[in-house]
Amino acid sequence: MTHSEELKKLRNVYKAGVRVRLTSMYGEPQMPEGLEGTVDYVDDAGQIHMSWKNGSTLALNKGVDKFEILK
C-alpha cells in the first residue's frame, strides 16, 4: 500500500468528530489510560490530531500508541 493509499484509509476511519479512548501513549505519562478525546484531523504524516478531555492536543501515532474508537 502506498503512503497516499494509507493516508486515505486513515482519513476515512479517523474522520473529524470520531471519539477515541486512549489505552497508552508512548512517552507521555500525563496521558492516562481511559482518557477520551475527539479526532480533529489526520495530517500528511498520518498522525491523528486530537482534542483530549484533559485539554491536551497531542496527536496519536497509529502503530505506536494504543487506543480504540468509541461507538
N, CA and C of each residue as an Amber inpcrd file, in Angstrom:
protein
   213
   0.8540000  -1.1750000   0.0000000   0.0000000   0.0000000   0.0000000
   0.9020000   1.2410000   0.0000000   0.5980000   2.1840000  -0.8600000
   1.3830000   3.4140000  -0.9210000   1.0240000   4.3240000   0.2520000
   1.8900000   5.2910000   0.5110000   1.6340000   6.2570000   1.5810000
   0.3100000   6.9870000   1.3390000   0.0540000   7.3340000   0.0940000
  -1.1820000   8.0320000  -0.2670000  -2.4150000   7.1740000   0.0300000
  -2.3430000   5.9020000  -0.2870000  -3.4660000   4.9910000  -0.0240000
  -3.6710000   4.7950000   1.4720000  -2.5510000   4.7070000   2.2040000
  -2.6270000   4.5460000   3.6460000  -3.2580000   5.7820000   4.2940000
  -2.8600000   6.9660000   3.8420000  -3.4490000   8.2080000   4.3580000
  -4.9480000   8.2610000   4.0890000  -5.3400000   7.8680000   2.8840000
  -6.7590000   7.8750000   2.5270000  -7.5480000   6.9580000   3.4610000
  -6.9930000   5.7910000   3.7500000  -7.6530000   4.8360000   4.6450000
  -7.7610000   5.4150000   6.0600000  -6.6510000   5.9740000   6.5620000
  -6.6690000   6.5720000   7.8990000  -7.7070000   7.6950000   7.9820000
  -7.7330000   8.5480000   6.9710000  -8.6750000   9.6810000   6.9770000
 -10.1190000   9.2260000   6.8650000 -10.3380000   8.0740000   6.2530000
 -11.6890000   7.5270000   6.1600000 -12.1540000   6.9860000   7.5110000
 -11.2490000   6.3430000   8.2400000 -11.5830000   5.7610000   9.5440000
 -11.6200000   6.8260000  10.6330000 -10.6200000   7.7080000  10.6490000
 -10.4760000   8.7020000  11.7150000 -10.8950000  10.0820000  11.2170000
 -12.1840000  10.1980000  10.9210000 -12.7470000  11.4690000  10.4630000
 -12.9420000  12.4130000  11.6470000 -12.9640000  13.6990000  11.3650000
 -13.2190000  14.6920000  12.4080000 -14.5010000  14.3380000  13.1480000
 -14.4190000  14.3800000  14.4770000 -15.5840000  14.0940000  15.3050000
 -15.6240000  12.6830000  15.8660000 -14.7960000  11.7790000  15.3360000
 -14.7530000  10.4160000  15.8640000 -14.2140000  10.4560000  17.2920000
 -14.8670000   9.7190000  18.1870000 -14.4640000   9.6720000  19.5920000
 -13.5190000   8.4910000  19.8140000 -12.4900000   8.7240000  20.6260000
 -11.4400000   7.7360000  20.8680000 -11.1720000   7.6300000  22.3700000
 -10.8460000   6.4020000  22.8320000 -10.4110000   6.1890000  24.2190000
  -8.9690000   5.6990000  24.1880000  -8.1260000   6.3600000  24.9420000
  -6.7100000   6.0460000  24.9850000  -6.4400000   4.8580000  25.9100000
  -5.5830000   3.9410000  25.4630000  -5.0740000   2.8740000  26.3080000
  -3.6780000   3.2480000  26.7870000  -2.8120000   3.6800000  25.8610000
  -1.4880000   4.1710000  26.2400000  -0.9230000   5.0420000  25.1300000
  -0.1450000   6.0530000  25.5440000   0.5180000   6.9290000  24.5890000
   2.0070000   6.9130000  24.9230000   2.8100000   6.4670000  23.9780000
   4.2410000   6.2930000  24.1780000   4.9230000   7.5930000  24.6090000
   5.6270000   7.5200000  25.7320000   6.4250000   8.6520000  26.1890000
   5.6430000   9.8200000  26.7650000   4.3570000   9.6180000  27.0290000
   3.5240000  10.7180000  27.5320000   2.7820000  10.2790000  28.7920000
   3.4770000  10.2360000  29.9460000   2.8470000   9.7530000  31.1800000
   1.6770000  10.6130000  31.6720000   1.5800000  11.8490000  31.2060000
   0.4620000  12.7130000  31.6160000  -0.8320000  12.3560000  30.8870000
  -0.7530000  11.4080000  29.9450000  -1.9350000  10.9810000  29.1870000
  -2.3940000   9.6350000  29.7390000  -3.3540000   9.6360000  30.6710000
  -3.7250000   8.4080000  31.3720000  -4.5850000   7.4520000  30.5450000
  -4.4850000   6.1950000  30.8960000  -5.3480000   5.1790000  30.3050000
  -6.8010000   5.5580000  30.5660000  -7.6440000   5.3990000  29.5610000
  -9.0620000   5.7100000  29.6940000  -9.4340000   7.1210000  29.2770000
  -8.4300000   7.9710000  29.0470000  -8.7040000   9.3450000  28.6250000
  -9.4230000   9.3300000  27.2740000 -10.4640000  10.1340000  27.1490000
 -11.2180000  10.2030000  25.9040000 -10.9490000  11.5120000  25.1790000
 -11.1050000  11.4490000  23.8710000 -10.8990000  12.6260000  23.0530000
 -11.6290000  12.5280000  21.7350000 -11.5240000  13.5930000  20.9480000
 -12.1980000  13.6940000  19.6650000 -11.1740000  13.9790000  18.5740000
 -11.2900000  13.2520000  17.4750000 -10.3940000  13.4540000  16.3360000
 -10.6670000  14.8150000  15.7100000  -9.5880000  15.5600000  15.4370000
  -9.6900000  16.8160000  14.7040000  -9.3940000  16.5830000  13.2220000
  -8.2580000  15.9140000  12.9300000  -7.8870000  15.6180000  11.5410000
  -6.6890000  14.6810000  11.5210000  -6.4080000  14.1040000  10.3720000
  -5.2100000  13.3040000  10.1370000  -4.2970000  14.1190000   9.2310000
  -3.0440000  14.3310000   9.6780000  -2.1190000  15.1350000   8.8810000
  -1.4330000  14.3010000   7.7950000  -0.5970000  14.9380000   6.9940000
   0.0580000  14.2570000   5.8730000   1.0710000  13.2060000   6.3070000
   1.4790000  13.2200000   7.5840000   2.3980000  12.2040000   8.1130000
   1.6310000  11.0200000   8.7000000   0.2960000  11.1300000   8.7240000
  -0.5320000  10.0530000   9.2570000  -0.7880000  10.1550000  10.7520000
  -0.4020000  11.2670000  11.3680000  -0.6970000  11.4680000  12.7820000
  -2.1470000  11.8910000  12.9330000  -2.7920000  11.3510000  13.9690000
  -4.2050000  11.6380000  14.2230000  -4.2620000  12.7380000  15.2860000
  -4.6030000  13.9360000  14.8680000  -4.6380000  15.0850000  15.7810000
  -5.9390000  15.0780000  16.5630000  -5.7930000  15.3360000  17.8650000
  -6.8820000  15.1400000  18.8130000  -7.1460000  16.3690000  19.6670000
  -8.3580000  16.4200000  20.2000000  -8.7110000  17.3160000  21.2970000
  -9.0970000  16.3900000  22.4440000  -8.2560000  16.3570000  23.4830000
  -8.4650000  15.4610000  24.6110000  -9.2500000  16.1470000  25.7240000
  -9.9700000  15.3560000  26.5300000 -10.7720000  15.9020000  27.6240000
  -9.9320000  16.6100000  28.6830000  -8.6310000  16.2970000  28.7580000
  -7.7660000  16.9670000  29.7380000  -7.1850000  18.2710000  29.1890000
  -7.6180000  18.6650000  27.9810000  -7.1640000  19.9190000  27.3810000
  -5.9700000  19.7660000  26.4480000  -5.3650000  18.5990000  26.4270000
  -4.2110000  18.3550000  25.5650000  -4.6490000  18.2490000  24.1010000
  -3.7060000  18.5430000  23.2180000  -3.9550000  18.3790000  21.7820000
  -2.8980000  17.4660000  21.1470000  -2.2750000  16.6000000  21.9620000
  -1.2710000  15.6790000  21.4380000  -1.8850000  14.7540000  20.3870000
  -1.1210000  14.4970000  19.3330000  -1.5750000  13.6190000  18.2490000
  -1.2720000  12.1670000  18.5820000  -2.1200000  11.2810000  18.0690000
  -1.9020000   9.8360000  18.1670000  -1.0680000   9.3650000  16.9850000
  -0.2330000   8.3770000  17.2400000   0.5380000   7.7380000  16.1850000
   0.0840000   6.2880000  16.0900000  -0.6510000   5.9660000  15.0400000
  -1.1530000   4.6060000  14.8640000   0.0380000   3.6660000  14.7400000
  -0.0320000   2.5460000  15.4360000   1.0550000   1.5880000  15.4280000
   2.0410000   1.8020000  16.5660000   1.9740000   2.9510000  17.2210000
   2.8320000   3.2500000  18.3750000   1.9590000   3.3940000  19.6160000
   0.9620000   4.2630000  19.5300000   0.0390000   4.4800000  20.6380000
  -1.0950000   3.4560000  20.5470000  -1.6890000   3.1900000  21.7040000
  -2.7850000   2.2190000  21.7440000  -4.0730000   2.9410000  22.1210000
  -5.1190000   2.7090000  21.3390000  -6.3870000   3.4010000  21.5410000
  -7.4910000   2.6480000  20.8120000  -8.7260000   3.0250000  21.1350000
  -9.8770000   2.3980000  20.4820000 -10.9070000   3.4540000  20.1220000
 -11.6320000   3.1840000  19.0560000 -12.7390000   4.0560000  18.6550000
 -13.9340000   3.7390000  19.5290000 -14.5880000   4.7840000  20.0300000
 -15.8090000   4.6120000  20.8220000 -17.0080000   4.5810000  19.8790000
 -17.9130000   3.7120000  20.1510000 -19.1320000   3.6040000  19.3340000
 -20.2250000   4.4830000  19.8880000
